């Protein structure tokens, strides 16, 4: 009986921990979008890269990668090809290897 209660408490704790992490990642992604919308591209990119690389298997990471690709395209249109190229190259090597 005590073992079952312990297992139940562990499961509840893990669910809460997962929910907290998920909510935190959503807030970080929203902050990155706000930075981007305000023209603070360096701060936005820092958050997008962190989400993409440190939380790579999450939906937030996928959205961050898409936002980074959009930023790369923006840099390319604005003739900042060096920055665009850096974004594209880093995105193509997100997991330490090219796809």
N, CA, C and O atoms as a Tinker XYZ file with bonds, in Angstrom:
   396  protein
     1  N      0.820000   -1.186000    0.000000    73     2
     2  CA     0.000000    0.000000    0.000000    64     1     3
     3  C      0.870000    1.260000    0.000000    63     2     4     5
     4  O      0.609000    2.192000   -0.761000    81     3
     5  N      1.891000    1.291000    0.840000    73     3     6
     6  CA     2.780000    2.443000    0.922000    64     5     7
     7  C      3.528000    2.639000   -0.397000    63     6     8     9
     8  O      3.727000    3.771000   -0.837000    81     7
     9  N      3.937000    1.549000   -1.019000    73     7    10
    10  CA     4.633000    1.609000   -2.297000    64     9    11
    11  C      3.722000    2.205000   -3.371000    63    10    12    13
    12  O      4.160000    3.031000   -4.172000    81    11
    13  N      2.460000    1.786000   -3.388000    73    11    14
    14  CA     1.498000    2.292000   -4.365000    64    13    15
    15  C      1.272000    3.794000   -4.181000    63    14    16    17
    16  O      1.176000    4.531000   -5.162000    81    15
    17  N      1.187000    4.245000   -2.940000    73    15    18
    18  CA     1.016000    5.672000   -2.667000    64    17    19
    19  C      2.240000    6.452000   -3.129000    63    18    20    21
    20  O      2.120000    7.539000   -3.693000    81    19
    21  N      3.394000    5.899000   -2.890000    73    19    22
    22  CA     4.627000    6.541000   -3.313000    64    21    23
    23  C      4.678000    6.657000   -4.836000    63    22    24    25
    24  O      5.071000    7.692000   -5.375000    81    23
    25  N      4.283000    5.602000   -5.512000    73    23    26
    26  CA     4.266000    5.613000   -6.977000    64    25    27
    27  C      3.253000    6.637000   -7.499000    63    26    28    29
    28  O      3.524000    7.329000   -8.481000    81    27
    29  N      2.106000    6.736000   -6.860000    73    27    30
    30  CA     1.088000    7.700000   -7.259000    64    29    31
    31  C      1.596000    9.129000   -7.069000    63    30    32    33
    32  O      1.417000    9.976000   -7.945000    81    31
    33  N      2.226000    9.394000   -5.929000    73    31    34
    34  CA     2.775000   10.725000   -5.677000    64    33    35
    35  C      3.863000   11.078000   -6.683000    63    34    36    37
    36  O      3.955000   12.221000   -7.131000    81    35
    37  N      4.678000   10.105000   -7.033000    73    35    38
    38  CA     5.722000   10.328000   -8.031000    64    37    39
    39  C      5.101000   10.664000   -9.380000    63    38    40    41
    40  O      5.574000   11.569000  -10.069000    81    39
    41  N      4.058000    9.955000   -9.763000    73    39    42
    42  CA     3.380000   10.210000  -11.039000    64    41    43
    43  C      2.753000   11.607000  -11.050000    63    42    44    45
    44  O      2.842000   12.319000  -12.050000    81    43
    45  N      2.131000   11.992000   -9.959000    73    43    46
    46  CA     1.525000   13.322000   -9.859000    64    45    47
    47  C      2.612000   14.390000   -9.958000    63    46    48    49
    48  O      2.445000   15.391000  -10.655000    81    47
    49  N      3.713000   14.174000   -9.266000    73    47    50
    50  CA     4.825000   15.126000   -9.304000    64    49    51
    51  C      5.375000   15.264000  -10.721000    63    50    52    53
    52  O      5.637000   16.378000  -11.175000    81    51
    53  N      5.550000   14.161000  -11.413000    73    51    54
    54  CA     6.070000   14.180000  -12.776000    64    53    55
    55  C      5.109000   14.920000  -13.708000    63    54    56    57
    56  O      5.550000   15.679000  -14.571000    81    55
    57  N      3.804000   14.707000  -13.543000    73    55    58
    58  CA     2.819000   15.416000  -14.367000    64    57    59
    59  C      2.907000   16.921000  -14.132000    63    58    60    61
    60  O      2.873000   17.699000  -15.085000    81    59
    61  N      3.016000   17.329000  -12.887000    73    59    62
    62  CA     3.119000   18.761000  -12.566000    64    61    63
    63  C      4.411000   19.338000  -13.126000    63    62    64    65
    64  O      4.422000   20.440000  -13.675000    81    63
    65  N      5.485000   18.597000  -12.986000    73    63    66
    66  CA     6.784000   19.054000  -13.505000    64    65    67
    67  C      6.711000   19.225000  -15.023000    63    66    68    69
    68  O      7.189000   20.225000  -15.559000    81    67
    69  N      6.121000   18.264000  -15.708000    73    67    70
    70  CA     5.989000   18.347000  -17.159000    64    69    71
    71  C      5.140000   19.545000  -17.566000    63    70    72    73
    72  O      5.472000   20.252000  -18.517000    81    71
    73  N      4.062000   19.770000  -16.857000    73    71    74
    74  CA     3.187000   20.905000  -17.147000    64    73    75
    75  C      3.927000   22.223000  -16.917000    63    74    76    77
    76  O      3.778000   23.156000  -17.706000    81    75
    77  N      4.708000   22.310000  -15.866000    73    75    78
    78  CA     5.473000   23.528000  -15.576000    64    77    79
    79  C      6.489000   23.797000  -16.683000    63    78    80    81
    80  O      6.645000   24.933000  -17.132000    81    79
    81  N      7.168000   22.759000  -17.110000    73    79    82
    82  CA     8.150000   22.913000  -18.189000    64    81    83
    83  C      7.454000   23.370000  -19.468000    63    82    84    85
    84  O      7.921000   24.300000  -20.125000    81    83
    85  N      6.359000   22.734000  -19.822000    73    83    86
    86  CA     5.609000   23.081000  -21.029000    64    85    87
    87  C      5.159000   24.544000  -20.992000    63    86    88    89
    88  O      5.316000   25.272000  -21.972000    81    87
    89  N      4.607000   24.963000  -19.868000    73    87    90
    90  CA     4.153000   26.345000  -19.729000    64    89    91
    91  C      5.323000   27.317000  -19.812000    63    90    92    93
    92  O      5.210000   28.374000  -20.432000    81    91
    93  N      6.448000   26.966000  -19.190000    73    91    94
    94  CA     7.628000   27.830000  -19.236000    64    93    95
    95  C      8.144000   27.990000  -20.661000    63    94    96    97
    96  O      8.505000   29.091000  -21.075000    81    95
    97  N      8.178000   26.896000  -21.406000    73    95    98
    98  CA     8.626000   26.970000  -22.793000    64    97    99
    99  C      7.684000   27.828000  -23.629000    63    98   100   101
   100  O      8.127000   28.571000  -24.504000    81    99
   101  N      6.383000   27.726000  -23.361000    73    99   102
   102  CA     5.420000   28.581000  -24.067000    64   101   103
   103  C      5.676000   30.056000  -23.776000    63   102   104   105
   104  O      5.601000   30.891000  -24.677000    81   103
   105  N      5.976000   30.377000  -22.521000    73   103   106
   106  CA     6.253000   31.765000  -22.160000    64   105   107
   107  C      7.532000   32.258000  -22.835000    63   106   108   109
   108  O      7.579000   33.386000  -23.325000    81   107
   109  N      8.558000   31.426000  -22.861000    73   107   110
   110  CA     9.807000   31.816000  -23.514000    64   109   111
   111  C      9.602000   32.047000  -25.010000    63   110   112   113
   112  O     10.153000   32.991000  -25.577000    81   111
   113  N      8.821000   31.198000  -25.637000    73   111   114
   114  CA     8.531000   31.364000  -27.061000    64   113   115
   115  C      7.752000   32.656000  -27.297000    63   114   116   117
   116  O      8.040000   33.394000  -28.239000    81   115
   117  N      6.775000   32.929000  -26.451000    73   115   118
   118  CA     5.999000   34.166000  -26.572000    64   117   119
   119  C      6.898000   35.387000  -26.383000    63   118   120   121
   120  O      6.738000   36.391000  -27.077000    81   119
   121  N      7.832000   35.302000  -25.454000    73   119   122
   122  CA     8.777000   36.407000  -25.244000    64   121   123
   123  C      9.637000   36.621000  -26.488000    63   122   124   125
   124  O      9.878000   37.758000  -26.893000    81   123
   125  N     10.093000   35.541000  -27.081000    73   123   126
   126  CA    10.904000   35.648000  -28.293000    64   125   127
   127  C     10.108000   36.319000  -29.408000    63   126   128   129
   128  O     10.632000   37.182000  -30.113000    81   127
   129  N      8.853000   35.929000  -29.568000    73   127   130
   130  CA     7.998000   36.551000  -30.591000    64   129   131
   131  C      7.829000   38.048000  -30.308000    63   130   132   133
   132  O      7.866000   38.867000  -31.227000    81   131
   133  N      7.647000   38.394000  -29.049000    73   131   134
   134  CA     7.473000   39.809000  -28.682000    64   133   135
   135  C      8.743000   40.594000  -28.983000    63   134   136   137
   136  O      8.680000   41.691000  -29.537000    81   135
   137  N      9.897000   40.036000  -28.619000    73   135   138
   138  CA    11.165000   40.683000  -28.964000    64   137   139
   139  C     11.245000   40.921000  -30.478000    63   138   140   141
   140  O     11.593000   42.013000  -30.927000    81   139
   141  N     10.920000   39.884000  -31.251000    73   139   142
   142  CA    10.974000   40.005000  -32.716000    64   141   143
   143  C     10.043000   41.113000  -33.194000    63   142   144   145
   144  O     10.435000   41.950000  -34.007000    81   143
   145  N      8.806000   41.119000  -32.687000    73   143   146
   146  CA     7.826000   42.121000  -33.098000    64   145   147
   147  C      8.259000   43.541000  -32.730000    63   146   148   149
   148  O      7.904000   44.502000  -33.413000    81   147
   149  N      9.023000   43.667000  -31.649000    73   147   150
   150  CA     9.514000   44.977000  -31.205000    64   149   151
   151  C     10.816000   45.386000  -31.903000    63   150   152   153
   152  O     11.343000   46.472000  -31.659000    81   151
   153  N     11.329000   44.508000  -32.772000    73   151   154
   154  CA    12.555000   44.813000  -33.489000    64   153   155
   155  C     13.824000   44.462000  -32.743000    63   154   156   157
   156  O     14.916000   44.819000  -33.184000    81   155
   157  N     13.705000   43.770000  -31.623000    73   155   158
   158  CA    14.872000   43.340000  -30.837000    64   157   159
   159  C     15.284000   41.949000  -31.323000    63   158   160   161
   160  O     15.101000   40.946000  -30.634000    81   159
   161  N     15.840000   41.927000  -32.521000    73   159   162
   162  CA    16.088000   40.640000  -33.181000    64   161   163
   163  C     17.150000   39.803000  -32.490000    63   162   164   165
   164  O     17.041000   38.577000  -32.467000    81   163
   165  N     18.165000   40.426000  -31.930000    73   163   166
   166  CA    19.217000   39.653000  -31.253000    64   165   167
   167  C     18.641000   38.912000  -30.051000    63   166   168   169
   168  O     18.940000   37.735000  -29.848000    81   167
   169  N     17.814000   39.596000  -29.249000    73   167   170
   170  CA    17.200000   38.942000  -28.088000    64   169   171
   171  C     16.254000   37.826000  -28.536000    63   170   172   173
   172  O     16.210000   36.753000  -27.933000    81   171
   173  N     15.502000   38.095000  -29.596000    73   171   174
   174  CA    14.592000   37.071000  -30.126000    64   173   175
   175  C     15.379000   35.845000  -30.577000    63   174   176   177
   176  O     15.023000   34.713000  -30.251000    81   175
   177  N     16.447000   36.080000  -31.326000    73   175   178
   178  CA    17.244000   34.961000  -31.829000    64   177   179
   179  C     17.874000   34.169000  -30.694000    63   178   180   181
   180  O     17.937000   32.941000  -30.761000    81   179
   181  N     18.338000   34.849000  -29.658000    73   179   182
   182  CA    18.921000   34.136000  -28.518000    64   181   183
   183  C     17.913000   33.164000  -27.913000    63   182   184   185
   184  O     18.251000   32.016000  -27.625000    81   183
   185  N     16.685000   33.619000  -27.722000    73   183   186
   186  CA    15.657000   32.733000  -27.161000    64   185   187
   187  C     15.283000   31.623000  -28.141000    63   186   188   189
   188  O     15.132000   30.467000  -27.745000    81   187
   189  N     15.134000   31.970000  -29.414000    73   187   190
   190  CA    14.813000   30.935000  -30.408000    64   189   191
   191  C     15.893000   29.853000  -30.446000    63   190   192   193
   192  O     15.579000   28.663000  -30.488000    81   191
   193  N     17.171000   30.266000  -30.431000    73   191   194
   194  CA    18.253000   29.273000  -30.456000    64   193   195
   195  C     18.225000   28.406000  -29.202000    63   194   196   197
   196  O     18.403000   27.190000  -29.285000    81   195
   197  N     18.005000   29.015000  -28.054000    73   195   198
   198  CA    17.968000   28.250000  -26.811000    64   197   199
   199  C     16.853000   27.202000  -26.879000    63   198   200   201
   200  O     17.073000   26.039000  -26.542000    81   199
   201  N     15.673000   27.610000  -27.310000    73   199   202
   202  CA    14.565000   26.662000  -27.414000    64   201   203
   203  C     14.885000   25.567000  -28.424000    63   202   204   205
   204  O     14.640000   24.387000  -28.174000    81   203
   205  N     15.426000   25.963000  -29.550000    73   203   206
   206  CA    15.720000   25.015000  -30.619000    64   205   207
   207  C     16.759000   23.984000  -30.215000    63   206   208   209
   208  O     16.629000   22.803000  -30.537000    81   207
   209  N     17.786000   24.427000  -29.511000    73   207   210
   210  CA    18.908000   23.542000  -29.221000    64   209   211
   211  C     18.808000   22.842000  -27.869000    63   210   212   213
   212  O     19.251000   21.701000  -27.733000    81   211
   213  N     18.246000   23.493000  -26.890000    73   211   214
   214  CA    18.183000   22.884000  -25.559000    64   213   215
   215  C     16.884000   22.110000  -25.305000    63   214   216   217
   216  O     16.796000   21.326000  -24.360000    81   215
   217  N     15.896000   22.335000  -26.144000    73   215   218
   218  CA    14.598000   21.660000  -25.978000    64   217   219
   219  C     14.142000   21.141000  -27.341000    63   218   220   221
   220  O     12.981000   21.294000  -27.720000    81   219
   221  N     15.057000   20.536000  -28.058000    73   219   222
   222  CA    14.890000   20.217000  -29.479000    64   221   223
   223  C     13.710000   19.319000  -29.818000    63   222   224   225
   224  O     13.240000   19.335000  -30.955000    81   223
   225  N     13.225000   18.546000  -28.875000    73   223   226
   226  CA    12.146000   17.601000  -29.170000    64   225   227
   227  C     10.757000   18.150000  -28.836000    63   226   228   229
   228  O      9.784000   17.396000  -28.808000    81   227
   229  N     10.659000   19.448000  -28.584000    73   227   230
   230  CA     9.378000   20.029000  -28.191000    64   229   231
   231  C      8.729000   20.770000  -29.355000    63   230   232   233
   232  O      9.389000   21.120000  -30.333000    81   231
   233  N      7.433000   21.001000  -29.232000    73   231   234
   234  CA     6.728000   21.775000  -30.253000    64   233   235
   235  C      7.228000   23.216000  -30.259000    63   234   236   237
   236  O      7.240000   23.868000  -31.303000    81   235
   237  N      7.636000   23.707000  -29.110000    73   235   238
   238  CA     8.156000   25.069000  -29.035000    64   237   239
   239  C      9.468000   25.187000  -29.815000    63   238   240   241
   240  O      9.728000   26.208000  -30.453000    81   239
   241  N     10.277000   24.156000  -29.761000    73   239   242
   242  CA    11.541000   24.158000  -30.509000    64   241   243
   243  C     11.267000   24.189000  -32.007000    63   242   244   245
   244  O     11.945000   24.898000  -32.750000    81   243
   245  N     10.288000   23.431000  -32.447000    73   243   246
   246  CA     9.948000   23.431000  -33.870000    64   245   247
   247  C      9.473000   24.813000  -34.311000    63   246   248   249
   248  O      9.865000   25.299000  -35.372000    81   247
   249  N      8.635000   25.439000  -33.503000    73   247   250
   250  CA     8.172000   26.786000  -33.841000    64   249   251
   251  C      9.334000   27.781000  -33.820000    63   250   252   253
   252  O      9.395000   28.690000  -34.648000    81   251
   253  N     10.244000   27.605000  -32.882000    73   251   254
   254  CA    11.424000   28.477000  -32.815000    64   253   255
   255  C     12.266000   28.325000  -34.082000    63   254   256   257
   256  O     12.742000   29.319000  -34.632000    81   255
   257  N     12.452000   27.094000  -34.546000    73   255   258
   258  CA    13.225000   26.867000  -35.773000    64   257   259
   259  C     12.548000   27.530000  -36.977000    63   258   260   261
   260  O     13.220000   28.107000  -37.831000    81   259
   261  N     11.227000   27.445000  -37.039000    73   259   262
   262  CA    10.496000   28.090000  -38.134000    64   261   263
   263  C     10.664000   29.611000  -38.063000    63   262   264   265
   264  O     10.815000   30.270000  -39.091000    81   263
   265  N     10.637000   30.160000  -36.851000    73   263   266
   266  CA    10.836000   31.599000  -36.679000    64   265   267
   267  C     12.251000   32.004000  -37.064000    63   266   268   269
   268  O     12.453000   33.064000  -37.656000    81   267
   269  N     13.229000   31.172000  -36.737000    73   267   270
   270  CA    14.607000   31.451000  -37.136000    64   269   271
   271  C     14.746000   31.435000  -38.655000    63   270   272   273
   272  O     15.433000   32.279000  -39.229000    81   271
   273  N     14.102000   30.485000  -39.294000    73   271   274
   274  CA    14.129000   30.435000  -40.758000    64   273   275
   275  C     13.522000   31.711000  -41.333000    63   274   276   277
   276  O     14.063000   32.281000  -42.280000    81   275
   277  N     12.401000   32.164000  -40.766000    73   275   278
   278  CA    11.787000   33.417000  -41.208000    64   277   279
   279  C     12.755000   34.590000  -41.034000    63   278   280   281
   280  O     12.865000   35.441000  -41.916000    81   279
   281  N     13.454000   34.633000  -39.897000    73   279   282
   282  CA    14.422000   35.710000  -39.664000    64   281   283
   283  C     15.568000   35.640000  -40.670000    63   282   284   285
   284  O     16.025000   36.666000  -41.176000    81   283
   285  N     16.024000   34.426000  -40.955000    73   283   286
   286  CA    17.074000   34.269000  -41.964000    64   285   287
   287  C     16.628000   34.815000  -43.310000    63   286   288   289
   288  O     17.395000   35.483000  -44.004000    81   287
   289  N     15.386000   34.527000  -43.674000    73   287   290
   290  CA    14.858000   35.036000  -44.936000    64   289   291
   291  C     14.753000   36.558000  -44.917000    63   290   292   293
   292  O     14.997000   37.218000  -45.927000    81   291
   293  N     14.391000   37.103000  -43.769000    73   291   294
   294  CA    14.334000   38.567000  -43.625000    64   293   295
   295  C     15.718000   39.170000  -43.805000    63   294   296   297
   296  O     15.877000   40.151000  -44.533000    81   295
   297  N     16.718000   38.597000  -43.152000    73   295   298
   298  CA    18.087000   39.090000  -43.306000    64   297   299
   299  C     18.535000   39.000000  -44.763000    63   298   300   301
   300  O     19.203000   39.900000  -45.272000    81   299
   301  N     18.165000   37.914000  -45.425000    73   299   302
   302  CA    18.568000   37.742000  -46.818000    64   301   303
   303  C     17.925000   38.818000  -47.700000    63   302   304   305
   304  O     18.595000   39.387000  -48.562000    81   303
   305  N     16.646000   39.099000  -47.497000    73   303   306
   306  CA    15.955000   40.138000  -48.262000    64   305   307
   307  C     16.560000   41.518000  -48.021000    63   306   308   309
   308  O     16.574000   42.362000  -48.917000    81   307
   309  N     17.058000   41.742000  -46.806000    73   307   310
   310  CA    17.625000   43.040000  -46.449000    64   309   311
   311  C     19.122000   43.113000  -46.753000    63   310   312   313
   312  O     19.832000   43.976000  -46.238000    81   311
   313  N     19.585000   42.194000  -47.596000    73   311   314
   314  CA    20.980000   42.161000  -48.064000    64   313   315
   315  C     21.979000   41.955000  -46.927000    63   314   316   317
   316  O     23.125000   42.393000  -47.018000    81   315
   317  N     21.553000   41.301000  -45.879000    73   315   318
   318  CA    22.470000   40.915000  -44.801000    64   317   319
   319  C     22.740000   39.415000  -44.952000    63   318   320   321
   320  O     22.418000   38.604000  -44.084000    81   319
   321  N     23.349000   39.088000  -46.102000    73   319   322
   322  CA    23.540000   37.692000  -46.474000    64   321   323
   323  C     24.414000   36.916000  -45.490000    63   322   324   325
   324  O     24.190000   35.726000  -45.270000    81   323
   325  N     25.391000   37.570000  -44.908000    73   323   326
   326  CA    26.270000   36.884000  -43.962000    64   325   327
   327  C     25.470000   36.369000  -42.761000    63   326   328   329
   328  O     25.653000   35.230000  -42.333000    81   327
   329  N     24.591000   37.205000  -42.225000    73   327   330
   330  CA    23.766000   36.805000  -41.092000    64   329   331
   331  C     22.772000   35.727000  -41.517000    63   330   332   333
   332  O     22.564000   34.751000  -40.796000    81   331
   333  N     22.164000   35.901000  -42.681000    73   331   334
   334  CA    21.228000   34.900000  -43.188000    64   333   335
   335  C     21.909000   33.548000  -43.347000    63   334   336   337
   336  O     21.368000   32.517000  -42.948000    81   335
   337  N     23.091000   33.565000  -43.929000    73   335   338
   338  CA    23.840000   32.316000  -44.125000    64   337   339
   339  C     24.145000   31.643000  -42.787000    63   338   340   341
   340  O     24.017000   30.424000  -42.665000    81   339
   341  N     24.547000   32.426000  -41.783000    73   339   342
   342  CA    24.838000   31.868000  -40.459000    64   341   343
   343  C     23.609000   31.191000  -39.869000    63   342   344   345
   344  O     23.712000   30.118000  -39.276000    81   343
   345  N     22.448000   31.817000  -40.031000    73   343   346
   346  CA    21.197000   31.228000  -39.526000    64   345   347
   347  C     20.912000   29.921000  -40.258000    63   346   348   349
   348  O     20.636000   28.901000  -39.626000    81   347
   349  N     20.977000   29.946000  -41.583000    73   347   350
   350  CA    20.685000   28.741000  -42.369000    64   349   351
   351  C     21.639000   27.597000  -42.022000    63   350   352   353
   352  O     21.215000   26.452000  -41.865000    81   351
   353  N     22.930000   27.918000  -41.905000    73   351   354
   354  CA    23.903000   26.869000  -41.607000    64   353   355
   355  C     23.680000   26.289000  -40.214000    63   354   356   357
   356  O     23.754000   25.075000  -40.026000    81   355
   357  N     23.413000   27.137000  -39.257000    73   355   358
   358  CA    23.183000   26.638000  -37.890000    64   357   359
   359  C     21.901000   25.816000  -37.827000    63   358   360   361
   360  O     21.850000   24.798000  -37.138000    81   359
   361  N     20.869000   26.249000  -38.540000    73   359   362
   362  CA    19.629000   25.475000  -38.565000    64   361   363
   363  C     19.818000   24.105000  -39.207000    63   362   364   365
   364  O     19.207000   23.125000  -38.779000    81   363
   365  N     20.650000   24.038000  -40.219000    73   363   366
   366  CA    20.849000   22.757000  -40.901000    64   365   367
   367  C     21.685000   21.788000  -40.082000    63   366   368   369
   368  O     21.811000   20.615000  -40.434000    81   367
   369  N     22.262000   22.285000  -38.976000    73   367   370
   370  CA    23.104000   21.451000  -38.114000    64   369   371
   371  C     22.606000   21.466000  -36.664000    63   370   372   373
   372  O     23.404000   21.408000  -35.728000    81   371
   373  N     21.287000   21.546000  -36.488000    73   371   374
   374  CA    20.689000   21.676000  -35.159000    64   373   375
   375  C     21.082000   20.531000  -34.226000    63   374   376   377
   376  O     21.327000   20.762000  -33.042000    81   375
   377  N     21.145000   19.321000  -34.732000    73   375   378
   378  CA    21.437000   18.161000  -33.886000    64   377   379
   379  C     22.878000   17.674000  -34.051000    63   378   380   381
   380  O     23.191000   16.526000  -33.737000    81   379
   381  N     23.739000   18.546000  -34.541000    73   379   382
   382  CA    25.136000   18.157000  -34.685000    64   381   383
   383  C     25.447000   17.452000  -35.990000    63   382   384   385
   384  O     26.561000   16.963000  -36.175000    81   383
   385  N     24.476000   17.390000  -36.904000    73   383   386
   386  CA    24.706000   16.799000  -38.211000    64   385   387
   387  C     23.746000   17.397000  -39.216000    63   386   388   389
   388  O     22.649000   17.833000  -38.867000    81   387
   389  N     24.162000   17.413000  -40.446000    73   387   390
   390  CA    23.281000   17.909000  -41.502000    64   389   391
   391  C     22.202000   16.894000  -41.786000    63   390   392   393
   392  O     22.395000   15.690000  -41.616000    81   391
   393  N     21.072000   17.394000  -42.218000    73   391   394
   394  CA    19.940000   16.485000  -42.540000    64   393   395
   395  C     20.020000   16.039000  -43.964000    63   394   396
   396  O     19.167000   15.278000  -44.422000    81   395
